[in-house]
Each structure stands twice: as C-alpha cells, then as structure tokens.
C-alpha cells in the first residue's frame, strides 16, 4: 500500500482560450497527500485548485504529468473507475427521490444486494447524523441537512478519497462554521482522506491538517495551518491568509534567522525574522499581523518601538480594531476585548498617542513577490 493516498507529479493542465492562446490553468504542480489526511487547496478564483481536483476525480486529464491514487497511475481512467467520490457545492440531489433513495442510488447502479444497500445507507446516515430522516425529500430539509445527504451519498460507496469542491459555499455564515467542525469531526471518525477546495482562508485554517496555497496555477506554499499563517514564505501568502501590515524595506544585515531592515518611509531600522533566504541589499516586504502588535502608554526599550496616533477605533465584539498613523504610514492593530465594560474611555480614542511594540519574532522579513 502506498504511503500517499493521492500524488501529483509535475502535473500541467492547459486550456485553449477563445482567442486561441494556451493557458496553463495548472502549472507544474507536485503534491503528496497522505492517507487519512484532511488536505485543503486554497486560493482565489482561477488559481487552479478546482482544475486540480477535477484531474484527481478524472473529470479532466493532465496535459503533462501524472496523477496517482494509492500508488496507481490514473492515466485517462474515467471517474467511475477511480476509488474517489466528489461532493459539489450544488449538492446535486435528486429532488424526486427520498433521502434513502438519494444515498442508495450509487449502490443500486453497482447492482448491490438490497440487504447490503439498506445496511450501508443506514450506516452512512448515522455518520452524518440524519438517522430517522430517510423518508424525507430534499425540499423538506434545511441547507445543512441537504449537504449532509450529499456527504452520505459519497461516503456510502466507501471511497478511498473524498473530494470536496467548496461544499459549504451555499450555506449561511453560522451554519457554515458549524458544518466546518462537523466535517472535520466526520473525517476523523471515518478515517478516509479528504481533499478540500476552498477560497475561504478561515475554513482552510479551521479544518485542515495541511494546506496548499495556490495562485496562477502554481503551489506557492504547502504546510500546516500554523506554518502557513505564522511563517508565510512570501508577501502573497501573508496577504492572502489573514490580514497583515506591510512595509517596504531594504536588508541592512543578516545574522542567522534574523535580519535588520531599513524602512525608508520611517528612516528607521527594524529587526525581523526570516521565513526564506534573503541577502544584504535585497528589497523586501516586512509583514506584521495586526493581532501581534502590542500597544502601550509608554515606550518599551526595544529596537522595534514606535509612537503612533489613533485615527479610528472600531468595536467588533471580541476585538477592537485600532487604526493608527505612524509617521505617515497607516497600521492596523487588533486588540482582544478581555474586560467586559461599557465605559467608552476603556477603548482607544481618536487622536490618542500610543506606543507600538513590534516584537522581532512577530516581524517577518519576506522576499518581494
């Protein structure tokens, strides 16, 4: 048995545009997805994530390279001969069939015995917590319940790999967050490999064991949620995952995994950590997450301490978003609301002077894209 559930080796997928040009929707992508892993492909529209998923499913074939499932080259094998199943955003349920009939459909097409169908459908509905709803029709279910029927229909065939193409996109925010946790819990319970496509960074961070961040057909970075968020390798990844403050600078010195960067707009030097190799004299982007900046009334003896003025402060419930002017540069800072109070003076006021401490371990020096 292969160590990897799915492997893509130098896969390219080209399409011809209406103008007659070749477009590489997937551009030399190599991925190794482990057995039992919850793996997400994350990126904006047109980055190549859905095309990659469709090549794993067999709906598209690579122009170059090869897709392997459990060590077997898939070549031009059609979807129904691959040990995978796909869950789509649209659910694609048969409206004239009951929940039981929808889930049983694939097994009936394979000619499974009636007793076996009943047992496996019952098990699949129990997995997605829909026991007792087998006689209902899709229109009698909520959006979340319909999504679970689509999941049960895919799981009932016991695929080696489950492919999910933005399956929660049609749900409202609250239900989507609930379903994220349910999906992750379900994946652990059934133990099969989930490959998930999304443009929602929060969704990917919440559920994934590993994430591939894609742009223009390429994988820019692959790693755990913590690695991708805390140590992005370039400005694009830092900007796409979460929010960040960016400053342009030039590397003055490098020592180990830290660099001193001159910030021309401030005529100031900042110490920061390296996530990729840079050299003295390189133009770089300095990234600082809003929640990593500490505000205080007094300066802290540190190389990365600067004075700023509050421009605006927005209460968002769990956090207060503070927007500051620091020598003509706008920075944003997220402060958690740890104290329950209605006192307006407990929050930052417009025009208030504060000190920002940009700790070196939270100040990332990134190569320019």
Secondary structure, 3 states (H helix, E strand, C coil): CCCEEEEEEEEEEEEECCCCCEEEEEEEEEEEEECCCEEEEECCCCCCHHHHHHHHHCCCCCCEEEEEECCEECCCCCHHHCCEEEEECCCCCCCCCEHHHHHHHHHHHCCCCHHHHHHHHHHHHHHCCCCCCCCCEHHHCCHHHHHHHHHHHHHCCCCCEEEEECCCCCCCHHHHHHHHHHHHHHHHHHCCEEEEEECCHHHHHHHCCEEEEEECCEEEEEECHHHHHHCCCEHHHHHHCCCCEEEEEEEEEEECCEEEEEECCCCEEEEEEECCCCCCCCEEEEEECHHHCEEECCCCCCCCEEEEEEEEEEECCCEEEEEEEECCEEEEEEEECCCCCCCHHHCCCCCCEEEEECCHHHEEEEECC
